[in-house]
Amino acid sequence: MQCPKCGFEQPQSDECRACGIIIEKFRHRPANPPAAVESGTFSGDDSGNSETAGLSIKTIGIFLAAVLLIGYAGLNAWNNRPVVHPPGIIAPDAPEQRKTEMAGFQFEDFRIIPLADFAVNARVLSKKKYYFGRESDLAPIDLALGWGPMSDESVLGTMKIRQSNRFFFWSAEHLPIPRKEIELHGANMHLIPSDNSILRQIKKVRTGQVVDFSGYLVRVEASDGWRWISSLNRNDTGNGACEVACVNHFVIQ
């Protein structure tokens, strides 16, 4: 006999010695066996697609929010980038202070008593915004200012300047000028804008710019006994040495 599958010739037998098929079963197999069916489960609705679509929308939303946040941060950094000048003094004059005839006045929930007329033309060494405390209701922004040698890029380029807790700090590995000169030609000033237009101008200030403003050095009082008093000297340091200025005129030069 001959195997119907592989063609091997052998004596009559139920099984092929070459390929091992059962000959009768092979001869009676279906002509077109049914295709194999893979088992599994599926849902008759489209909830899976909806979930995927919802996830995609959420992902897109997060991506767009991140792009907007990064863009805002970049724009803010650009708008507040420091201004760099060539070496040389760019604000030579010390602040002007004179006896005032201005009477005290009510400002929001505070009583403001002018102590002296005050005018400044100085370089901005640092700018700091504050959000908490009674002081921030009055003066949300402090400016650290320098004049004379403290407006000179060759001096400032060797120093690190920062503000914190309503103070102005400086440091240097090697003093570019005598310490007393640094103390006499720089100050931290708490600025009370007299109106919203002044506040908008102060908000625009960038480190390195020269600003010109005038108003009053003041004492501020609240009905519960709280006080905030300006220094009236440019040569003092430490606690109480900052100027508290009510600003009526402000220009970025």
C-alpha positions in Angstrom: 0.0 0.0 0.0 1.0 3.6 -0.4 0.4 6.3 2.4 -2.2 8.8 1.2 -0.3 11.6 3.0 3.4 11.1 2.4 3.4 8.4 -0.4 5.5 5.9 1.5 5.1 2.3 0.3 4.7 -0.4 2.9 2.8 -3.7 3.5 -0.9 -3.2 4.4 -1.3 -1.5 7.7 -3.6 0.9 9.7 -0.7 3.3 10.3 2.0 4.8 8.1 5.4 3.8 9.2 7.0 6.9 7.8 4.7 9.8 8.9 2.7 8.0 11.6 -0.8 9.0 10.5 -3.8 6.7 11.1 -4.7 6.1 7.5 -8.5 5.7 7.8 -8.8 8.8 9.8 -6.8 10.8 7.3 -8.9 9.5 4.4 -12.2 10.5 6.2 -11.0 14.0 7.4 -13.3 16.9 6.4 -12.4 18.5 3.1 -12.4 22.1 4.6 -11.9 21.9 8.3 -13.4 24.8 10.3 -11.0 27.6 11.0 -9.7 27.9 14.5 -11.6 30.4 16.7 -9.7 32.4 19.3 -11.5 32.6 22.6 -12.0 35.9 24.4 -14.5 38.4 25.7 -15.6 41.8 24.4 -18.1 44.4 25.3 -20.9 45.3 23.0 -20.7 49.0 23.9 -18.1 51.7 23.2 -17.2 52.5 26.8 -13.6 51.6 26.2 -13.3 54.1 23.4 -15.0 56.8 25.5 -12.5 56.2 28.3 -9.6 56.4 25.9 -11.1 59.6 24.4 -11.5 61.1 27.9 -8.0 60.2 28.8 -6.7 61.8 25.6 -8.6 65.0 26.3 -7.3 65.1 29.8 -3.7 64.6 28.6 -4.1 67.4 26.0 -5.5 69.6 28.8 -2.5 68.9 31.0 -0.1 69.5 28.1 -1.7 72.9 27.2 -1.7 74.0 30.9 2.0 73.1 31.1 2.7 75.0 27.9 0.9 78.1 29.2 2.6 77.9 32.6 6.0 77.6 31.0 5.2 80.4 28.6 4.0 82.6 31.5 7.2 81.9 33.5 9.3 82.6 30.5 7.5 85.9 29.8 7.8 86.9 33.4 11.5 86.1 33.5 12.0 88.1 30.3 10.0 91.1 31.6 12.1 91.1 34.8 15.5 90.4 33.4 18.2 92.6 34.9 19.5 95.7 33.1 23.3 95.8 32.8 25.2 99.0 32.3 28.8 99.8 31.3 31.2 100.6 34.2 30.6 104.0 35.8 28.3 105.8 38.2 24.9 106.3 36.7 23.0 107.8 39.7 25.5 110.2 41.3 23.3 112.1 43.8 22.3 111.2 47.3 18.5 111.2 48.1 17.1 114.7 49.1 15.4 115.1 52.4 13.8 118.3 53.7 11.5 119.4 56.5 7.9 118.9 55.4 4.8 121.0 56.0 2.4 118.2 54.9 -0.2 117.4 57.5 -1.2 113.8 58.4 -3.9 112.1 56.4 -6.0 109.0 56.4 -5.0 106.3 53.9 -7.3 103.3 53.8 -7.3 101.9 57.3 -4.2 103.7 58.4 -3.1 107.2 59.5 -0.1 108.5 57.7 2.0 111.2 59.2 4.7 112.7 56.9 8.0 113.2 58.6 10.0 114.7 55.7 9.8 115.6 52.1 11.8 113.0 50.2 13.2 112.6 46.6 15.4 109.9 45.1 17.2 109.2 41.9 18.9 105.8 42.2 19.8 102.5 40.6 17.6 99.5 41.5 19.9 96.9 43.2 17.1 94.5 43.9 13.3 94.2 43.9 11.1 92.1 46.3 7.4 91.6 46.4 5.7 90.7 49.7 2.3 89.1 50.1 1.6 88.7 53.8 1.5 90.9 56.9 0.0 94.3 57.5 3.0 96.0 55.9 2.2 94.3 52.5 -1.3 96.0 52.6 0.5 99.3 52.5 3.8 98.6 50.7 3.7 95.4 48.6 7.1 96.0 47.0 10.4 96.9 48.4 13.3 98.4 46.3 16.9 98.1 47.4 18.5 101.3 45.9 22.0 102.5 45.3 23.5 105.8 44.3 27.1 107.1 43.9 29.5 104.2 43.9 26.7 101.8 44.6 25.3 102.6 41.1 28.6 101.7 39.4 28.5 98.4 37.5 32.2 97.8 38.2 31.4 97.8 42.0 28.1 95.9 41.8 29.5 93.2 39.5 31.6 92.0 42.4 28.8 91.8 44.9 25.8 89.6 45.7 22.6 91.5 46.7 19.3 90.1 47.9 16.2 91.0 49.9 14.4 89.0 52.6 12.0 89.7 55.5 12.0 93.4 54.6 15.8 93.7 54.8 18.4 94.3 52.1 21.6 92.1 52.3 24.9 92.3 50.4 28.0 90.2 50.4 31.4 90.2 48.6 34.5 88.0 48.7 36.6 91.1 48.5 35.2 94.6 49.2 35.2 96.6 46.0 34.9 99.9 48.0 35.2 100.5 51.8 32.3 99.0 53.8 31.2 102.5 55.1 30.8 103.6 51.5 28.5 100.7 50.7 26.4 101.5 53.8 26.2 105.2 53.0 25.2 104.7 49.4 22.5 102.1 49.5 19.2 101.6 51.3 16.2 99.3 51.4 13.0 101.3 50.9 9.4 100.2 51.6 7.3 102.0 49.0 3.7 103.0 49.7 2.1 103.9 46.4 -0.4 106.8 46.7 -2.5 105.3 43.9 -2.8 102.4 41.5 -1.0 104.2 38.7 2.1 104.5 40.9 1.8 100.9 41.9 1.7 99.8 38.3 4.9 101.7 37.6 6.7 100.2 40.6 5.6 96.7 39.5 7.3 97.3 36.1 10.7 98.0 37.7 13.6 95.8 36.7 16.9 95.4 38.6 19.5 97.7 37.1 17.1 100.4 36.0 17.3 103.9 37.4 14.2 105.2 39.0 13.2 108.7 40.1 10.5 109.2 42.7 9.4 111.6 45.4 6.9 111.8 48.2 7.3 111.7 52.0 9.1 109.6 54.6 6.3 108.7 57.0 5.1 107.2 60.2 2.1 104.9 59.8 -0.3 104.2 62.6 -3.3 101.9 63.0 -6.1 102.2 65.5 -4.9 99.2 67.5 -1.6 100.9 68.2 0.5 99.3 65.4 3.2 101.6 64.0 5.6 101.5 61.1 8.2 104.3 61.2 10.7 105.4 58.6 14.4 106.0 59.2 15.4 109.6 58.6 19.1 108.9 58.2 21.1 107.4 55.3 24.0 106.3 57.4 22.2 103.9 59.7 22.1 100.1 59.4 20.2 97.1 60.8 16.7 97.0 62.2 14.8 100.3 61.8 17.2 101.6 59.1 14.9 101.2 56.2 12.9 104.1 54.7 9.1 104.0 54.6 8.1 106.3 51.8 4.7 107.3 50.6 5.3 107.8 46.9 3.4 110.5 44.9 5.6 110.6 41.8 7.5 107.7 40.2 9.3 107.4 36.9 11.5 104.7 35.4 14.3 106.4 33.5 
